[in-house]
Amino acid sequence: MRIIQITPAVDWYFKHDDTVWNVAAFGLTDEGETIGLIGAGNDGTLKTVPTRTNGAYLHRRQLTEDEILAADKKR
């Protein structure tokens, strides 16, 4: 799988169980799949959202205030 296009994501998150990640961008793969990319680490590298989970992409409006605060602390 290779990412061929990246589009910034505004107000999108990925939630799995009690963990919420801020989605920095969405990537389009050469296989036609759209995947979320999250900031991981201090080097500015984007990592793919864990794909083997039963998580969901959610818009900011779909999260509680506590979930938003927790996710934004990880930026």
N, C-alpha and C positions, 0 to 999 in steps of 0.2 A: 504494500500500500504506500502510495506517495501522495502528498498533498500538493495539488496543482493551483489552488486558489485560496486566499485567506480574506475573510470579510470581518471587520470589527463587529463585536457584539455589544450592544448597549442594554443594560438592565436585564441580562439573561444570566441564569444560574443553573447549576446541576446539583440535584439533591439525591443523596443515597442514604437511607436510614436517617440518622441524626446529623449527618455531615452535609454541608452546603458549600459549594465552590462557586466563585464568581467566574463566569465564562468570559474570557477576554476577546475571543474571536471564534468564528466558525470556519472550519476548513473543508474544502471540497476535495475528495480523493480522486485518483485516476480511475477508480472503480465506480464513481458516481455517488458515493456515500458522503453525507454531511456529518461532520463530527465536531464536538466542542473542544476548544483549546483553553487550557487554564494556565495561569502563571504559576510556575513551580520553581522556587529558589530565588536567589538574589541576582542571578546573571541575566535575567530578562528572557530566558528560554520559555517557550510555550510547550506544554505537554498535553497529550490527548486525555480527555476525560476517561476514567476507567470504563472500558466497554463491556466488561464481563459482569457488570452489576445490574441490578434491577432498578436503577435510578431513573430520574426523569429530568428533562429540561423544563425549567419553570421561569416565567417572567417575574420580575420584581413584585408585581401586584399580587402574585400568588403565594408569596412568602409572608411569614409573620415578621414583625419588627425585630424580634430576637434573632431569627434566622438571618435576616439582612445584616444586622450588626456583626454577627459571628463570621459571616462570609466576607464582609468588607474588611475585617481585621486581618484576614489572610492575604490580602492583596499585596 
